[in-house]
């Protein structure tokens, strides 16, 4: 009987995991900051302060990511460098396929919501991002 409970619990946990769908991909648009990195050995690195953030723009399953630096006046300093990517779906899993002049890599989208997303790199490193909230000094 104990095994039945374990199996039911495992099925429930798997069934409760949110699956990314095509309509969710628009959530990627905007400014994001890294929150946490989880390495293959299970160790983690938390980021409480970020001097640079990512700006992501997606349209028709193609997009780009740029590093930007927020200023205290609400503006952003950026370079002209951008990492172009395409989004592919394979068996219900969405993958960001990046290609630059120097490199190519892939990241699987593990979870995606309006306020956070997580990707898994080819090296089994998990990157968790949260929506960037600018600092408002006028309050």
C-alpha positions as CSV (number, residue, x, y, z in Angstrom):
1,X,0.0,0.0,0.0
2,X,2.9,2.3,0.7
3,X,4.1,2.0,-2.8
4,X,0.7,3.0,-4.2
5,X,0.9,6.3,-2.2
6,X,4.4,6.9,-3.5
7,X,3.3,6.3,-7.1
8,X,0.3,8.6,-6.7
9,X,2.4,11.3,-5.2
10,X,5.0,11.1,-8.0
11,X,2.2,11.3,-10.6
12,X,0.7,14.3,-8.9
13,X,4.1,16.1,-8.8
14,X,4.7,15.4,-12.4
15,X,1.2,16.5,-13.4
16,X,1.5,19.7,-11.4
17,X,4.5,20.9,-13.3
18,X,3.6,23.8,-15.6
19,X,4.2,23.2,-19.2
20,X,5.3,26.1,-21.4
21,X,3.0,26.7,-24.4
22,X,3.4,28.8,-27.5
23,X,1.2,31.7,-26.1
24,X,3.5,32.0,-23.1
25,X,6.5,32.9,-25.3
26,X,5.4,36.6,-25.3
27,X,6.3,36.7,-21.6
28,X,9.9,36.7,-22.6
29,X,9.6,40.2,-23.9
30,X,11.1,42.8,-21.6
31,X,13.8,43.4,-19.0
32,X,15.1,40.4,-17.0
33,X,17.7,40.0,-14.3
34,X,19.4,36.8,-13.2
35,X,18.2,35.5,-9.9
36,X,19.9,32.2,-9.4
37,X,22.2,29.7,-11.1
38,X,22.1,26.0,-10.3
39,X,25.1,23.9,-11.3
40,X,25.0,20.2,-12.3
41,X,26.4,19.2,-8.9
42,X,23.5,20.9,-7.2
43,X,25.4,23.9,-5.9
44,X,23.7,27.3,-6.4
45,X,24.8,30.9,-6.8
46,X,22.2,33.6,-5.9
47,X,22.3,37.1,-7.4
48,X,21.0,39.8,-5.1
49,X,22.3,42.7,-7.1
50,X,22.9,42.9,-10.9
51,X,24.8,45.7,-12.6
52,X,23.6,44.5,-16.0
53,X,20.3,43.0,-17.1
54,X,19.0,41.3,-20.2
55,X,16.6,42.9,-22.6
56,X,14.7,40.3,-24.6
57,X,12.5,40.8,-27.6
58,X,10.6,38.0,-29.3
59,X,8.3,38.1,-32.4
60,X,7.2,35.1,-34.5
61,X,9.5,32.7,-32.6
62,X,12.6,34.8,-33.4
63,X,14.3,37.3,-31.2
64,X,17.3,38.8,-29.6
65,X,18.9,39.3,-26.2
66,X,21.0,42.4,-25.3
67,X,22.9,43.2,-22.1
68,X,21.9,46.6,-20.8
69,X,22.9,48.6,-17.7
70,X,20.1,50.5,-15.9
71,X,20.7,54.1,-14.8
72,X,19.2,55.7,-11.7
73,X,17.2,58.1,-14.0
74,X,15.2,55.2,-15.5
75,X,17.2,55.0,-18.7
76,X,19.4,52.1,-19.9
77,X,22.9,52.1,-21.3
78,X,23.4,49.5,-24.0
79,X,25.8,48.5,-26.7
80,X,25.0,47.5,-30.3
81,X,25.8,43.8,-29.5
82,X,22.8,41.5,-29.6
83,X,22.5,37.7,-29.5
84,X,20.0,36.6,-32.1
85,X,18.0,33.4,-31.4
86,X,15.2,31.3,-32.8
87,X,12.7,29.3,-30.7
88,X,12.0,25.7,-31.7
89,X,9.5,23.3,-30.3
90,X,10.3,19.6,-30.0
91,X,7.9,17.2,-28.2
92,X,6.4,20.1,-26.3
93,X,9.7,21.5,-25.2
94,X,10.7,25.0,-26.4
95,X,14.4,25.7,-27.1
96,X,16.2,28.9,-27.6
97,X,18.8,28.4,-30.4
98,X,21.4,31.1,-30.3
99,X,23.9,31.8,-33.1
100,X,26.6,34.5,-33.2
101,X,29.7,35.0,-35.3
102,X,31.7,33.3,-32.5
103,X,29.4,30.6,-31.2
104,X,26.2,28.5,-31.2
105,X,24.3,27.2,-28.2
106,X,20.9,26.1,-27.0
107,X,18.9,26.6,-23.9
108,X,15.7,24.7,-23.1
109,X,12.9,26.7,-21.5
110,X,12.0,24.8,-18.3
111,X,9.4,27.3,-16.9
112,X,8.0,30.6,-18.1
113,X,5.6,33.0,-16.5
114,X,4.9,36.7,-16.5
115,X,7.4,37.3,-13.7
116,X,10.1,34.6,-14.1
117,X,11.6,32.0,-16.4
118,X,14.2,29.3,-16.1
119,X,16.3,27.8,-18.9
120,X,18.6,24.8,-18.9
121,X,21.9,25.0,-20.8
122,X,23.6,22.3,-22.8
123,X,26.0,21.9,-19.8
124,X,23.0,21.2,-17.5
125,X,23.3,24.6,-15.8
126,X,19.9,26.1,-14.8
127,X,19.5,29.9,-15.0
128,X,16.5,31.4,-13.2
129,X,15.5,35.0,-14.2
130,X,13.1,37.4,-12.6
131,X,11.4,40.4,-14.2
132,X,13.5,43.5,-13.6
133,X,12.0,46.1,-11.3
134,X,13.7,49.5,-11.8
135,X,14.7,51.4,-8.7
136,X,12.6,54.5,-8.2
137,X,14.4,57.2,-6.3
138,X,11.6,59.7,-6.5
139,X,9.4,57.9,-3.9
